[in-house]
Amino acid sequence: MTDTLATWLYAVTAAPEDGTPPQGLTGVADEPVRLVEGAGLAAVVGSVPLADFDEDALRGHLEDLEWLERTARAHHRVINGAARHGQVIPLRFATLYHDDDRVRAMLRERREDFTDTLRRVAGRTEWGVKAYVDPRSFLPDPDESEDEGSPGTAYLMRRRAQRQDQETAHLRATERAEEIHSSLAALAVATAAHPPQDSALAAYEGWMVLNNSYLVPDDLTEDFTALVSALGERYPAVTLEVSGPWPPYSFTAPPKPAGDAQPEEKPS
């Protein structure tokens, strides 16, 4: 672009026939969103001021939680808006290029990867499912009281029993989450497991025993959401939360080296 602007990337999609960018979208700097085309692909981009988005400025911004939340929301809002016009490959937050020519060069260099990924996720959408439990619902039944001997011995035995009960409860809850996941995975072409969210940040009580994403064929959307509801009724001790539809955030990352964890995909 110019010495005062950089190109912020939001997503990659197939180049539209008419070359028209998504209408009405503004990006992380309130800039109009546009397309940069190359190699039959289109990058969804915006021009942002270097004064606010060069390496030094970004380093400072990333320590500002309010700025980070606001800007991340804007980034994902553009991705979600672009996805309404066709399948997209979401790009990582703060993916910046010096100018449009370098974006076009990147599209040419990664054409095969991008094309294969778009083909793989075509007609499929990401759905998220979280499962929460109250640990008390999975505790074992209390044993009959036994002669615990001295007060010191009784205290140690109670502490040991509490630890064992917690371990048993977690095992039971995890097994139930695995049952739920297996049922949902049967309707998905790929799944991705995510770590449980911090309870303080996500504002939930108890344990989060499932935090997975599912790549679901669009013609099975109703079946998938109905299954989530049915599983919630089947297992009342588990609270299920479904979110979506989303662009395929969890299923469009570049291939990882052998041995690294990556989404599980069924053979087609």
Secondary structure as the mmCIF struct_conf table of DSSP 4:
data_model
#
loop_
_struct_conf.conf_type_id
_struct_conf.id
_struct_conf.beg_label_comp_id
_struct_conf.beg_label_asym_id
_struct_conf.beg_label_seq_id
_struct_conf.end_label_comp_id
_struct_conf.end_label_asym_id
_struct_conf.end_label_seq_id
TURN_TY1_P TURN_TY1_P1 ASP A 3 THR A 4
STRN STRN1 LEU A 5 ALA A 14
HELX_LH_PP_P HELX_LH_PP_P1 ALA A 15 PRO A 16
TURN_TY1_P TURN_TY1_P2 GLU A 17 ASP A 18
HELX_LH_PP_P HELX_LH_PP_P2 THR A 20 PRO A 22
TURN_TY1_P TURN_TY1_P3 GLN A 23 GLY A 24
STRN STRN2 THR A 26 THR A 26
TURN_TY1_P TURN_TY1_P4 VAL A 28 ALA A 29
BEND BEND1 ASP A 30 ASP A 30
HELX_LH_PP_P HELX_LH_PP_P3 GLU A 31 GLU A 31
STRN STRN3 PRO A 32 PRO A 32
HELX_LH_PP_P HELX_LH_PP_P4 VAL A 33 VAL A 33
STRN STRN4 ARG A 34 GLY A 38
TURN_TY1_P TURN_TY1_P5 ALA A 39 GLY A 40
STRN STRN5 LEU A 41 PRO A 49
HELX_RH_AL_P HELX_RH_AL_P1 LEU A 50 PHE A 53
BEND BEND2 ASP A 54 ASP A 54
HELX_RH_AL_P HELX_RH_AL_P2 GLU A 55 HIS A 61
TURN_TY1_P TURN_TY1_P6 LEU A 62 GLU A 63
HELX_RH_AL_P HELX_RH_AL_P3 LEU A 65 ALA A 83
TURN_TY1_P TURN_TY1_P7 ARG A 84 HIS A 85
BEND BEND3 GLY A 86 GLY A 86
STRN STRN6 VAL A 88 TYR A 97
BEND BEND4 HIS A 98 ASP A 99
HELX_RH_AL_P HELX_RH_AL_P4 ASP A 100 GLU A 109
TURN_TY1_P TURN_TY1_P8 ARG A 110 ARG A 110
HELX_RH_AL_P HELX_RH_AL_P5 ARG A 111 VAL A 121
TURN_TY1_P TURN_TY1_P9 ALA A 122 GLY A 123
STRN STRN7 ARG A 124 VAL A 133
HELX_RH_3T_P HELX_RH_3T_P1 PRO A 135 PHE A 138
HELX_LH_PP_P HELX_LH_PP_P5 LEU A 139 SER A 145
BEND BEND5 SER A 150 SER A 150
HELX_RH_AL_P HELX_RH_AL_P6 PRO A 151 ALA A 185
TURN_TY1_P TURN_TY1_P10 ALA A 186 LEU A 187
BEND BEND6 VAL A 189 VAL A 189
STRN STRN8 ALA A 190 ALA A 193
HELX_LH_PP_P HELX_LH_PP_P6 PRO A 195 ASP A 198
HELX_RH_AL_P HELX_RH_AL_P7 SER A 199 ALA A 202
TURN_TY1_P TURN_TY1_P11 ALA A 203 ALA A 203
BEND BEND7 GLY A 206 GLY A 206
STRN STRN9 TRP A 207 PRO A 217
HELX_RH_3T_P HELX_RH_3T_P2 ASP A 218 LEU A 220
HELX_RH_AL_P HELX_RH_AL_P8 THR A 221 ARG A 234
TURN_TY1_P TURN_TY1_P12 PRO A 236 ALA A 237
STRN STRN10 VAL A 238 TRP A 246
HELX_RH_3T_P HELX_RH_3T_P3 TYR A 249 PHE A 251
BEND BEND8 ALA A 253 ALA A 253
HELX_LH_PP_P HELX_LH_PP_P7 PRO A 254 PRO A 257
TURN_TY1_P TURN_TY1_P13 ALA A 258 GLY A 259
BEND BEND9 ASP A 260 ASP A 260
STRN STRN11 GLU A 264 GLU A 265
#
